[in-house]
Amino acid sequence: MENHQKDNIFSLLPRKNDQEAVEPIVAHDHVVIERIVSRGHCSPETGWYDQKTNEWVIVLAGRATIFFESGQEVRLEKGDYVNISARTRHKVTWTDPGVETIWIAVHYG
Protein backbone atom coordinates (compact mmCIF):
# COMPACT_ATOMS: atom_id res chain seq x y z
CA MET A 1 0.00 0.00 0.00
CA GLU A 2 1.27 3.47 -0.92
CA ASN A 3 1.93 5.94 1.89
CA HIS A 4 0.51 9.41 1.20
CA GLN A 5 2.37 12.00 3.22
CA LYS A 6 0.75 15.35 3.94
CA ASP A 7 2.78 18.56 3.98
CA ASN A 8 2.03 22.29 4.05
CA ILE A 9 3.36 24.83 1.58
CA PHE A 10 3.72 27.43 4.36
CA SER A 11 5.56 25.18 6.81
CA LEU A 12 9.31 24.94 7.32
CA LEU A 13 10.06 28.22 5.59
CA PRO A 14 13.81 28.83 5.32
CA ARG A 15 15.30 30.83 8.19
CA LYS A 16 18.14 32.35 6.17
CA ASN A 17 17.15 35.36 4.14
CA ASP A 18 20.47 35.98 2.38
CA GLN A 19 19.49 33.78 -0.58
CA GLU A 20 16.30 32.96 -2.39
CA ALA A 21 15.19 29.42 -1.53
CA VAL A 22 14.11 27.12 -4.37
CA GLU A 23 12.82 23.74 -3.23
CA PRO A 24 11.50 21.01 -5.52
CA ILE A 25 8.17 19.60 -4.36
CA VAL A 26 7.48 17.20 -7.23
CA ALA A 27 9.62 16.13 -10.17
CA HIS A 28 8.17 13.65 -12.65
CA ASP A 29 8.92 13.11 -16.33
CA HIS A 30 8.07 16.46 -17.96
CA VAL A 31 6.79 18.33 -14.89
CA VAL A 32 8.68 19.96 -12.01
CA ILE A 33 6.88 21.84 -9.23
CA GLU A 34 8.93 24.11 -6.96
CA ARG A 35 8.30 26.26 -3.92
CA ILE A 36 10.28 29.49 -4.05
CA VAL A 37 10.70 31.81 -1.08
CA SER A 38 12.04 35.32 -1.76
CA ARG A 39 12.54 38.29 0.55
CA GLY A 40 13.79 41.21 -1.50
CA HIS A 41 15.59 38.87 -3.92
CA CYS A 42 15.80 39.55 -7.66
CA SER A 43 17.40 38.00 -10.71
CA PRO A 44 21.02 39.02 -11.31
CA GLU A 45 21.11 42.28 -13.30
CA THR A 46 23.09 40.68 -16.11
CA GLY A 47 21.09 37.46 -16.28
CA TRP A 48 17.83 36.38 -17.86
CA TYR A 49 15.80 33.25 -17.28
CA ASP A 50 15.51 31.49 -20.65
CA GLN A 51 14.12 28.05 -19.87
CA LYS A 52 13.61 25.17 -22.28
CA THR A 53 10.20 24.47 -20.72
CA ASN A 54 7.05 26.47 -20.10
CA GLU A 55 6.70 27.91 -16.61
CA TRP A 56 3.52 28.73 -14.71
CA VAL A 57 4.04 30.75 -11.52
CA ILE A 58 1.64 31.88 -8.81
CA VAL A 59 2.33 34.14 -5.84
CA LEU A 60 0.77 32.67 -2.70
CA ALA A 61 2.04 35.40 -0.36
CA GLY A 62 3.94 38.65 -0.81
CA ARG A 63 4.48 40.63 -4.01
CA ALA A 64 6.82 40.51 -6.99
CA THR A 65 7.53 42.02 -10.39
CA ILE A 66 8.60 40.08 -13.48
CA PHE A 67 10.13 41.94 -16.43
CA PHE A 68 10.14 40.44 -19.92
CA GLU A 69 12.73 41.12 -22.61
CA SER A 70 9.86 42.46 -24.77
CA GLY A 71 9.54 45.36 -22.30
CA GLN A 72 6.39 44.13 -20.56
CA GLU A 73 6.37 44.32 -16.77
CA VAL A 74 3.98 42.14 -14.75
CA ARG A 75 3.31 42.94 -11.09
CA LEU A 76 2.08 40.00 -9.05
CA GLU A 77 0.30 40.00 -5.70
CA LYS A 78 -1.22 37.24 -3.61
CA GLY A 79 -3.22 34.95 -5.88
CA ASP A 80 -1.87 36.35 -9.17
CA TYR A 81 -0.33 33.97 -11.66
CA VAL A 82 1.29 34.12 -15.08
CA ASN A 83 2.15 31.52 -17.70
CA ILE A 84 5.54 32.00 -19.36
CA SER A 85 6.18 30.20 -22.64
CA ALA A 86 9.42 28.31 -23.16
CA ARG A 87 12.35 30.46 -24.33
CA THR A 88 10.70 33.70 -23.19
CA ARG A 89 13.48 35.72 -21.63
CA HIS A 90 12.43 37.22 -18.31
CA LYS A 91 13.74 38.22 -14.90
CA VAL A 92 12.41 38.97 -11.45
CA THR A 93 13.14 42.66 -10.89
CA TRP A 94 11.57 43.03 -7.45
CA THR A 95 10.18 41.07 -4.52
CA ASP A 96 8.88 42.70 -1.37
CA PRO A 97 11.79 43.06 1.08
CA GLY A 98 9.41 43.42 4.01
CA VAL A 99 7.71 40.03 3.74
CA GLU A 100 8.38 36.60 2.35
CA THR A 101 7.12 36.18 -1.18
CA ILE A 102 6.09 32.56 -1.58
CA TRP A 103 5.75 31.29 -5.13
CA ILE A 104 4.81 28.01 -6.73
CA ALA A 105 6.52 27.42 -10.08
CA VAL A 106 5.38 24.64 -12.39
CA HIS A 107 7.82 23.81 -15.20
CA TYR A 108 6.18 21.70 -17.89
CA GLY A 109 6.39 20.57 -21.50
Secondary structure, DSSP 8 states (H G I E B T S, - for coil): --------TTSS--S--SS-EEEEEEEETTEEEEEEEESS----TT--B--SSEEEEEEEESEEEEEETTS-EEEEETT-EEEE-TT--EEEEEE-TTS-EEEEEEEE-
